[in-house]
Amino acid sequence: MYQSVQSKEISVEWVKEINKFVELPDITIILDIDPKIALARKDKDYLEKFEDTSFLDKVRNLYIKRAKQEGYFIISSDDIIEIVQEKIQKIIIDFLKK
């Protein structure tokens, strides 16, 4: 999906098509983060050319839209790692209990 934001020649439909024979995972969790927080966490010397908030907002919106369409879990990773880890563990434990 990320690629479809980088190029007008790559669509979400094309990405889905080339992946149509890939077995689906049992569970998908999207770790969502505000691009401003994500960039603040990175060493400025190692930023990639696509890492600016406007581009990352587009990518984020695409992933959230797709997650909602597909019923993926979405976890905010704006929090500290321990809180994010607890949320992931809860989803996995609940899934395994089914």
Secondary structure as UniProt FT lines:
FT   HELIX           2..6
FT   TURN            8..9
FT   HELIX           12..18
FT   TURN            19..21
FT   STRAND          29..32
FT   HELIX           35..41
FT   HELIX           44..46
FT   TURN            49..50
FT   HELIX           53..70
FT   STRAND          73..76
FT   HELIX           81..97
//
